[in-house]
């Protein structure tokens, strides 16, 4: 990565909720920090939160709208067990930078700690609407839905303890929970540095009668985060690089192979980024294949309208660059892995991406786009 920080910094805010609640894990990728912010990060890692808060306040006095500094302040306030102040910081960030998904995700974690699951759900839905490829937000949303479901089953049993269907569903949830209630979080593409493992409170045993407490986190196929005691920790890790899957052998007698094919894909990627940077919405959308499916059931028309609003409707200049891409081609399909850097007025972000191109009509077009 470029100066001033050679290592891209990634924070995982692991909000530890009571064993009876659903844990919500949060992975947030931050861009290279400004000159004064690495010292703040160092203090956070050392657990010196009052000193970190003092330094970030000094930094923000000179740059009151800086998204990175304000984001760090929200994390520090969360660590200092000041949820109301942290909520205020992240809420204001969503108002000033509605295109950022991370503040919405942080709000969801804080709301979940306070058992405000409807608010957590709304915040996560906003994060996904803002960033349709934000995998962690989808996982968190699944956890929140599971918590809401467990509360509904519990209420059903309180009203009718003989409801065998609700008993079976509650027991099923508890059985699933027992397979993944561990004091860790879902591994990312690259294994993060291990966090100090807090003592986990035991999950309540399954009972057919109405439960006094709701279940611990519900493990899905993606293994969501658990819910031990109500603490929060910030853990610095190396960036979550895309998993290096071996390239499949190209099909024989296909037109796009070897270096020539890679050059064509690289050119398509460059044109996509240039169109985005130039706010040329028509050219940008032309890089997507007809079979491209927008995430979360959005219609193609609604997705295109949203992208136009976030690109052409963005004030000031936009810069979209990326590190050297890793391109693998199999027949008429190309998988491209890279680190994307986005810069706009008052905002810089960096994200690991996987973009799948397909060859159609002599062009390489985007069929799938995944951010990590």
C-alpha positions in Angstrom: 0.0 0.0 0.0 1.1 3.6 -0.3 2.4 5.9 2.3 1.8 7.0 5.0 0.8 3.4 6.1 2.3 0.5 4.3 -0.3 -1.9 5.7 -4.0 -1.5 4.9 -5.7 -1.6 8.3 -8.8 -3.6 9.0 -10.9 -3.4 12.1 -13.2 -6.0 13.5 -15.6 -4.7 16.1 -16.8 -7.8 17.9 -19.8 -6.8 19.9 -20.3 -9.4 22.6 -24.0 -9.7 23.6 -25.4 -11.8 26.4 -25.6 -15.5 25.7 -29.4 -15.1 25.3 -28.9 -12.7 22.4 -27.7 -13.0 18.8 -24.1 -11.9 18.3 -23.4 -9.5 15.4 -19.9 -9.4 14.0 -18.7 -6.3 12.2 -15.8 -6.1 9.7 -14.9 -2.7 8.6 -12.1 -1.8 6.1 -10.5 1.6 6.4 -8.3 3.3 3.9 -4.7 4.3 4.7 -5.0 6.6 7.7 -4.1 10.3 7.8 -0.9 11.3 9.4 -2.3 11.8 12.9 -4.6 8.7 12.9 -2.0 5.9 13.1 -1.1 7.1 16.6 -4.8 6.9 17.5 -4.9 3.4 16.1 -1.9 2.4 18.1 -3.5 3.7 21.3 -6.7 1.7 20.5 -4.7 -1.5 20.1 -3.0 -0.8 23.5 -6.4 -0.3 25.1 -5.7 3.4 25.9 -9.1 4.6 24.9 -9.2 8.0 26.8 -5.8 8.9 25.2 -7.0 7.8 21.8 -10.2 9.8 22.2 -8.2 12.9 23.2 -6.0 12.6 20.1 -8.8 11.9 17.7 -10.7 15.0 19.1 -7.6 17.1 18.4 -7.5 15.7 14.9 -11.2 16.4 14.3 -10.9 19.9 15.6 -8.9 20.7 12.4 -10.9 18.4 10.2 -14.4 18.2 11.6 -15.9 16.5 8.5 -13.2 13.8 8.1 -15.0 10.5 7.8 -12.0 8.4 9.0 -11.4 10.3 12.2 -15.1 10.4 13.0 -15.4 6.7 12.4 -12.5 5.9 14.7 -14.1 8.1 17.3 -17.2 6.0 17.1 -15.2 2.9 17.6 -13.4 4.4 20.6 -16.7 5.4 22.2 -18.0 1.9 21.7 -14.9 0.5 23.5 -15.4 3.0 26.4 -18.9 1.7 26.8 -20.5 4.9 25.7 -23.1 3.5 23.3 -25.3 6.6 23.2 -22.4 8.8 22.1 -21.2 6.2 19.7 -24.7 6.0 18.2 -24.7 9.8 17.8 -21.3 9.7 15.9 -22.4 6.9 13.5 -25.8 8.4 13.0 -24.3 11.7 12.0 -21.9 9.9 9.6 -24.8 8.2 7.9 -26.4 11.7 7.4 -23.2 13.3 6.1 -22.0 10.2 4.1 -25.1 8.2 3.2 -23.1 6.3 0.6 -21.0 4.6 3.3 -22.3 1.2 4.5 -20.0 0.8 7.5 -21.6 3.4 9.8 -25.0 1.7 9.2 -23.4 -1.6 10.1 -21.9 -0.2 13.3 -25.2 1.3 14.3 -26.8 -2.2 13.9 -24.3 -3.7 16.3 -24.9 -1.0 18.9 -28.7 -1.4 18.5 -28.4 -5.1 18.8 -26.5 -4.7 22.1 -29.5 -2.6 23.3 -32.0 -5.3 22.1 -33.4 -2.8 19.6 -33.6 -5.4 16.8 -36.0 -3.6 14.6 -33.6 -0.6 14.5 -30.7 -3.0 13.9 -32.5 -4.6 11.0 -33.3 -1.2 9.4 -29.7 -0.1 9.7 -28.4 -3.3 8.1 -30.9 -3.0 5.2 -29.6 0.5 4.6 -26.0 -0.8 4.6 -27.0 -3.4 2.0 -28.9 -0.8 -0.1 -25.8 1.4 0.0 -23.4 -1.4 -0.7 -25.2 -4.4 -2.3 -22.1 -6.6 -2.1 -21.4 -6.0 1.6 -21.3 -9.7 2.7 -20.9 -9.0 6.5 -24.1 -6.9 6.5 -26.0 -9.8 5.0 -24.6 -12.1 7.6 -25.5 -9.6 10.4 -29.0 -9.2 9.0 -29.4 -13.0 9.1 -28.4 -13.0 12.8 -30.9 -10.2 13.5 -33.7 -12.0 11.6 -32.9 -15.1 13.6 -33.1 -13.2 16.9 -36.5 -11.7 15.8 -37.7 -15.2 14.9 -36.6 -16.6 18.2 -38.5 -13.9 20.0 -41.6 -14.6 18.0 -41.4 -18.3 18.8 -40.9 -17.6 22.4 -44.0 -15.3 22.4 -46.0 -18.0 20.7 -45.0 -20.5 23.4 -45.9 -18.0 26.1 -49.4 -17.7 24.7 -49.7 -21.4 23.9 -47.2 -23.8 25.6 -48.7 -26.8 23.8 -47.9 -25.4 20.4 -45.8 -28.3 19.1 -44.8 -26.6 15.9 -43.3 -23.6 17.8 -41.6 -26.0 20.2 -40.0 -27.9 17.3 -38.8 -24.7 15.6 -37.4 -23.3 18.9 -35.6 -26.6 19.5 -34.2 -26.6 15.9 -32.8 -23.1 16.4 -31.2 -24.2 19.7 -29.7 -27.3 18.1 -28.2 -25.3 15.3 -26.8 -22.8 17.8 -25.1 -25.5 19.8 -22.9 -26.3 16.8 -21.3 -22.9 16.4 -21.5 -21.1 19.8 -17.8 -20.4 20.0 -15.9 -17.3 21.2 -14.8 -16.3 17.7 -16.1 -14.9 14.6 -16.6 -16.0 11.0 -13.2 -16.3 9.3 -12.7 -13.9 6.3 -10.9 -14.7 3.1 -7.6 -14.2 4.9 -7.4 -15.3 8.5 -7.4 -12.3 10.8 -5.1 -12.0 13.8 -6.7 -13.9 16.8 -8.7 -11.7 19.2 -8.5 -12.2 23.0 -11.1 -14.8 23.7 -13.6 -13.6 26.4 -15.3 -16.1 28.6 -18.5 -17.2 26.8 -21.7 -17.4 28.7 -23.4 -20.8 28.2 -26.3 -20.9 25.8 -29.6 -21.8 27.5 -30.5 -25.5 27.3 -33.4 -26.3 24.9 -36.8 -26.8 26.6 -40.2 -27.4 25.2 -41.7 -24.9 27.5 -41.7 -21.1 26.9 -38.1 -19.9 27.1 -37.3 -17.2 29.6 -34.3 -16.2 27.5 -34.0 -16.1 23.7 -31.3 -18.3 22.1 -27.7 -17.5 21.5 -26.5 -16.6 17.9 -28.1 -18.7 15.2 -25.4 -20.4 13.0 -26.2 -20.3 9.4 -24.2 -21.9 6.6 -21.9 -18.9 6.8 -21.3 -19.5 10.6 -22.3 -16.2 12.1 -20.6 -14.7 15.2 -21.4 -16.0 18.7 -22.8 -14.1 21.6 -20.7 -14.3 24.8 -20.7 -11.6 27.5 -21.6 -8.0 26.6 -18.2 -6.6 25.8 -16.6 -5.1 22.6 -13.1 -5.3 21.3 -11.3 -3.8 18.4 -8.7 -6.0 16.8 -6.3 -4.9 14.1 -5.6 -7.4 11.4 -4.0 -7.7 8.0 -6.2 -6.9 5.1 -8.7 -9.5 4.0 -7.2 -10.5 0.7 -9.3 -12.5 -1.7 -8.7 -16.2 -1.5 -6.3 -17.3 -4.2 -8.2 -20.1 -5.8 -6.3 -22.0 -8.5 -7.4 -21.0 -12.0 -9.4 -23.7 -13.8 -7.9 -25.1 -17.0 -9.2 -23.1 -19.9 -11.5 -24.9 -22.2 -9.9 -25.9 -25.5 -10.7 -24.0 -28.7 -11.9 -20.9 -26.9 -11.1 -17.4 -28.3 -9.9 -15.8 -25.1 -6.9 -17.5 -23.6 -3.4 -16.8 -22.2 -1.9 -13.3 -22.1 -4.0 -12.0 -25.0 -7.2 -12.9 -23.1 -5.8 -11.4 -19.9 -5.0 -8.2 -21.7 -8.5 -7.9 -23.0 -10.0 -8.5 -19.5 -7.5 -5.9 -18.0 -8.6 -3.4 -20.6 -12.3 -4.0 -19.8 -11.5 -3.5 -16.1 -9.7 -0.3 -16.8 -12.5 1.0 -18.9 -15.0 0.2 -16.1 -13.0 2.1 -13.5 -12.4 5.0 -15.9 -16.1 5.4 -16.7 -16.9 5.4 -13.0 -14.1 8.0 -12.3 -15.4 10.2 -15.2 -19.0 9.9 -13.9 -20.0 8.5 -17.3 -22.9 6.5 -16.2 -23.9 5.2 -19.7 -20.3 3.9 -20.3 -20.2 2.5 -16.7 -23.4 0.5 -17.1 -22.4 -0.7 -20.5 -19.7 -2.8 -18.8 -22.3 -5.0 -17.2 -23.6 -8.1 -18.9 -27.4 -8.5 -19.6 -27.4 -11.5 -17.2 -25.9 -9.4 -14.4 -28.2 -9.9 -11.4 -28.3 -7.0 -8.9 -28.0 -8.3 -5.3 -30.9 -8.8 -2.9 -33.6 -9.1 -5.5 -33.3 -5.6 -6.9 -34.6 -5.1 -10.4 -32.0 -4.2 -13.0 -33.8 -0.9 -13.5 -33.8 0.0 -9.8 -30.1 -1.0 -9.5 -29.2 1.2 -12.5 -31.1 4.1 -11.1 -29.3 3.7 -7.7 -25.9 3.6 -9.4 -26.7 6.7 -11.5 -27.6 8.5 -8.3 -24.4 7.5 -6.5 -22.1 8.3 -9.5 -23.6 11.2 -11.5 -25.3 12.5 -8.4 -22.1 12.6 -6.4 -20.8 16.1 -5.9 -17.1 16.8 -6.6 -14.6 14.5 -8.3 -14.5 10.7 -8.1 -11.3 8.6 -8.4 -11.5 4.9 -8.7 -8.2 3.0 -8.9 -7.0 -0.5 -8.1 -3.9 -2.5 -7.4 -2.4 -5.0 -9.9 -5.3 -7.4 -10.6 -5.0 -11.2 -10.4 -6.7 -12.5 -13.6 -7.7 -16.1 -14.2 -9.5 -17.2 -17.4 -11.5 -20.3 -18.1 -13.0 -20.3 -21.5 -15.4 -17.4 -21.8 -15.3 -16.7 -18.0 -12.7 -14.5 -16.3 -12.3 -14.0 -12.5 -10.5 -10.9 -11.5 -9.3 -10.2 -7.9 -7.9 -6.8 -6.9 -7.9 -4.1 -4.2 -10.0 -1.1 -5.2 -9.4 2.4 -4.0 -12.3 4.9 -4.1 -11.8 8.6 -3.4 -14.3 11.4 -3.3 -14.7 14.7 -1.5 -14.0 14.0 2.2 -13.9 10.3 1.7 -11.4 7.5 0.9 -12.2 3.8 1.1 -10.3 0.6 0.1 -12.0 -2.7 -0.6 -11.0 -6.2 -1.8 -13.1 -7.1 -4.8 -13.8 -10.1 -7.0 -15.3 -9.3 -10.4 -16.4 -12.1 -12.7 -16.4 -11.2 -16.5 -18.0 -13.2 -19.3 -17.2 -12.9 -22.9 -20.3 -11.9 -25.0 -20.4 -10.3 -28.5 -16.6 -10.0 -28.5 -16.5 -8.0 -25.3 -15.8 -8.9 -21.7 -18.7 -7.8 -19.5 -19.3 -8.0 -15.8 -21.6 -10.8 -14.6 -20.9 -10.7 -10.9 -19.3 -8.2 -8.5 -18.3 -9.1 -4.9 -16.8 -6.8 -2.3 -15.1 -8.1 0.8 
